Amino acid sequence: MRTSRLAVLVLGTMTLAGAASIDRASADPYDYPWCAQGPSLGYPGECAYQTYDQCLASVSGRFLACGENPRVLFREQLQPEQPRPHRHRHRHHRQ
């Protein structure tokens, strides 16, 4: 009985450690720019495609269409442009 509890505890700890080590960005399907869209998928759809061609291949024969991921579009709009550092050009006069 004690051995089985220990085994469950070790297995649970390993599972949690493994889950915590997964990079959230790589596992988040909503960060990709293209979504398979249709009535059966809800809004904004299945946003798991890096390219339009990948999305088209996935929706082929599924009565779906491809559209841009609004989360990605709005994230790009909300990020303010970073000011470029000014570079001073120094002119050296040779005499």
C-alpha positions in Angstrom: 0.0 0.0 0.0 2.8 2.4 0.9 4.7 1.6 -2.3 1.6 2.4 -4.5 1.1 5.7 -2.7 4.7 6.6 -3.3 4.5 5.6 -6.9 1.4 7.8 -7.4 3.1 10.7 -5.7 6.2 10.4 -7.8 4.2 10.0 -11.0 2.1 13.1 -10.1 5.1 15.2 -9.3 6.8 14.2 -12.6 3.6 15.0 -14.5 3.3 18.5 -12.9 7.0 19.2 -13.5 6.7 18.2 -17.1 3.6 20.3 -17.6 5.2 23.3 -16.0 8.2 23.0 -18.3 6.2 23.3 -21.5 6.5 26.7 -23.1 3.1 28.3 -23.0 3.6 30.2 -26.3 4.3 27.1 -28.2 1.3 25.3 -26.8 -1.2 28.1 -27.2 -3.2 27.5 -30.4 -4.5 31.1 -30.5 -1.1 32.7 -31.2 -1.1 31.5 -34.8 -2.1 34.1 -37.5 -4.5 31.9 -39.5 -7.8 30.3 -38.3 -10.0 27.7 -39.8 -13.5 29.2 -39.5 -17.0 27.9 -39.8 -20.2 27.5 -37.8 -19.1 24.4 -36.0 -15.9 26.0 -34.6 -17.2 29.2 -33.0 -15.4 32.5 -33.1 -12.6 33.0 -34.0 -12.2 29.4 -35.0 -9.4 26.9 -34.9 -6.4 29.3 -35.0 -3.6 26.7 -35.3 -1.9 27.6 -38.6 1.2 29.6 -39.3 0.6 30.1 -43.0 -2.5 30.5 -45.1 -1.5 27.5 -47.2 -1.5 25.3 -44.0 -5.0 26.5 -43.2 -6.2 25.9 -46.7 -4.9 22.3 -46.6 -6.7 21.7 -43.3 -10.1 23.1 -44.3 -10.2 21.3 -47.6 -13.3 19.1 -47.6 -14.4 20.3 -44.2 -16.9 23.1 -45.3 -14.7 25.7 -43.6 -12.8 28.8 -44.6 -9.6 30.5 -43.6 -9.4 33.9 -41.9 -6.9 35.9 -40.1 -6.7 35.5 -36.3 -8.1 38.7 -34.7 -6.0 38.1 -31.6 -2.9 38.4 -33.6 -4.2 41.4 -35.6 -5.2 43.4 -32.5 -2.0 42.5 -30.7 0.0 44.0 -33.5 -2.1 47.1 -33.5 -1.9 47.6 -29.7 1.8 47.4 -29.5 3.2 50.9 -29.8 6.0 51.5 -32.2 9.3 51.7 -30.4 11.1 54.9 -31.1 14.3 54.4 -33.1 17.4 55.6 -31.4 18.9 58.8 -32.9 22.3 58.3 -34.4 24.4 61.3 -34.5 26.7 61.6 -37.4 29.9 63.2 -36.5 31.8 64.8 -39.2 35.5 64.8 -38.7 37.3 67.5 -40.6 40.8 66.7 -41.6 43.2 69.6 -41.6 
